[in-house]
Amino acid sequence: MTRRPSLSERETQMLAHVARGLSNRRIAQIEYVSAETVKTHLYNTFRKLRAANRAHAVAIAYHVGIFGTDTSFGPAIEPSPLTPVRPTR
């Protein structure tokens, strides 16, 4: 079984925006942060997932169960079937 990396809620949120195909600039506008802040969160996310790029990070997120496909994630700013799956403890 593939080990699920531990991403912060903010990192998961940023990755969900990436999965929707949004640019760093658009993510920054939606989240009311700077583009540099988005880049920092995504850099940390890619490092934790050991992803080479945005597409690879999203693929890994699906593979290890970070994203489910049953419900939407966050407010309906950008429509998407993505939702982070919360680990059960």
N, C-alpha and C positions, 0 to 999 in steps of 0.2 A: 504494500500500500504506500502511496506517495505521501510524504510528510507535508502537512499544510503549514506554510510560512505564517508567522505572526505579524500581520499588518495592523497598524493603528487604524482607528475608525476614519481618520482624515485621509490616510493613504488609500484605504479602500474606496472612499468617496471619490478621490481624484482619479483612481484607476477606473472606476465606473464611468466617469466622464470621458476618459480616453477610449473606453470600449464603445461609447456612443459615437466616436469619431470627432470629438471636439478638439480644437487647438488649445494650446496652453493659454493663449490670450483670451479665448472664449471662456475657458474654465475660470480664469481669474475674474472675469466680469461677473459670472454667475455666483461665484463664491465670495466676492468682495475682498479679494486679496491681490497682491501683485503677481505678475507673471513669474517673477523670480521665486516667490513662495511656492507657486505651483511646480516650478522646475525642481525645487528642493524636495518637495514631497514625492514627486515622481522619481527623482534620482534615488531616494531612499527605498522606494517601492521596487524599482528595477533591481537594485542591489540585493534586497531581501529575497526577491524571486529568482535572482540570477538570470535575469532576462537581458537579451541583447538589444531589444528595441521595444517600441510601444505594442506592436502586434504580438510579439513574443510574450510580453507581460500579460496581455489579455488572454492569450491562449493558455498560459500557465494558470491564470486565475480560474478559468473554467475547468481545467484538468484537475486541479487540487480541491475544487469545491468552494472557492471564495465567492463565486457568483452562482446563483441559481437562475432559473429562467421562468419561474412561475408568476412573479409579481413585479411591479415597477419599483425603481429605486429613487427615493426622494421625491421632491415636488415635481410636478409635470412641466418643468421648464423646457426640457427636451424629451420627447417621448422615447421610451426604451423599455424592453422587457427584462432589464437587468436588476438584480437585487443581490446585495451581499448576503451570504449565508452565515449566520452567527454560529460559532462552534458551541456544541453542548458540553457541559462540564459535569 
